[in-house]
Amino acid sequence: MHDERMRYAGGDPLLLVTSMYSEGDLARRLGRDSYSYRYVYRAFAPLLDRWGRHCDASGPRGTLGHAIVRARRQQCQPIHLSFLPLPLMEVVPSVPNIVFPFWEFPDVPAEAFDDNPQNNWAAAANRCDLVMVCGGFTAGALRRAGIRTPIQVVPVPVSPAYFKVSDRQPGQHITLDCPCYVFPQPAELPRPPRPWVNRETGHLPARPGLRQLYKKCIKAMPESFGKAMHRSARAVRAALWSARHTLRETDVRELYPPRSNLELSGVVYTTILNPFDARKNWQDLLSGFLLALKDQDDATLVVKLVVSADWEAEALAEMLAFYRNTGLSHRCKLAFVTAYLSDDQMVELARASTYYVNTSRAEGLCMPLQNFMAAGRPALAPPHTGMAESIDEQCGFPLQSHPEPAPWPQEIDNGYRTTWHRLVWQSLHDRLRASYEMAKHDRTRYQTLAERARERIRDLAGVESVWPRLEAALNSVLVSSGAATVRERLGTQSSELRPAV
């Protein structure tokens, strides 16, 4: 195949890869917009090495252009491969452009709404030479949007380390060297008072909201006064947010001192999420777990928060505020992990787990779900959007859900241009109980699910399953670009049309 790639006189192909941030910045950028694209590049890197040369050309505007110039000076044929959302990709007209976007909605923006041309994903895709996507759901959404660029399905390869994880043993006890917050604690704090709630009925009083007061009072005043009040309100809101942020950090660190290690045994459910992402629907997950398994002291839900160090305290406080306001007493355990975990630690977390659980409204892929299933840990997840190809009754516990209107993430006014999925809470509750009973009392059925989960992901996203798809996709662009190179040279030096040796 190497000889075939050398056919054209453009030289050896060199993939110039662009993605979010850099390897050095990744740990402190967790949870930021599009941070996961760097993990996708990392997953593909060994296969890109197998195909040919590649180098990281990520950086500020101009970095990619300089990399193209250097490649040509080295007699290489540059090809731009972008692991970025379509609006953030820099399309370079002088080289082939390949993009690998993720999309979790059935509809793709095909117009420049909010007066922003970057919101038109279809137009951006049509400027590329190839679109690679991780699954059929995204491919279908792009095709329905009328995108003319060729689309190839190339799943994100799962690290071989997960396939090597040993089978779960019922009596295993594993300790992870990472700080964590575990509940219930010996002395639980009471719920914060809510004086605005009617003490007799428990209902919120009927009173106008701030938006209604603004429309009825402030907006009706002279325009100049209204603008001044609006600016003042924004300043006050910013100050209150800053004060709340500082107070919450103090609360978390003083009121809930973390444990130095995470000890896991019994039936362990694990989820990995960014609590500031509205799609993740962690509120249903916490309430479902606490109510389904509240009396089982050997059941644990591990919530690995994917946030940068700057937002750890705020993210934890957000979830603890919800947890405390449930007012639920329970013997099952909640464990929150905010610290960054290395690749080896993430594999160890999979080994310590019994199940992976996901209650999202929409997913582009959910790499952790596939990683844990590759480790032989069945999943509880709704089989929609990017998870549809991973989960079914043969390898886990599918959760019921139904589509409902939703905005695109980039919409300013939060309109209803697409749909995501509303989880059926009772389905989550019942599946948690059923999965717990299986793990405790039916090892044979559990092991069957575990083996099928591992094989499902091996067939779908194992390295050797992905490689032929990736090779074919990249070669298709190389052949097209080589033919284009020949056509360009035809007009100037027809005597040089002989294939390069």
Secondary structure, 3 states (H helix, E strand, C coil): CHHHHCCCCCCEEEEEEEECCCHHHHHHHCCCCCCHHHHHHHHHHHHHHHHCEEEECCCCCCHHHHHHHHHHHCCEEEEEEEECCHHHCCCCCCCCEEECCCCCCCCCCCCCHHHCHHHCHHHHHHCCCEEEECCHHHHHHHHHCCCCCCEEECCCCCCHHHHCCCCCCCCCEEEECCCEEEECCCCCCCCCCCCCCCCCCCCCCCCCCHHHHHHHHHCCCCHHHHHHHHHHHHHHHHHHHHHHHHHHHHHHHHHCCCECCEEEECEEEEEEECCCCHHHCHHHHHHHHHHHCCCCCCEEEEEEECCCHHHHHHHHHHHHHHHHHHCCCCCCEEEEECCCCCHHHHHHHHHHCCEEECCCCCCCCCHHHHHHHHCCCCEEECCCHHHCCCCCCCCEEECCEEEEEECCCCCCCCCCCEEEEEECHHHHHHHHHHHHHHHHHCHHHHHHHHHHHHHHHHHHHCHHHHHHHHHHHHHHHHHHHHHHHHHHHHCCCHHHCCCCC
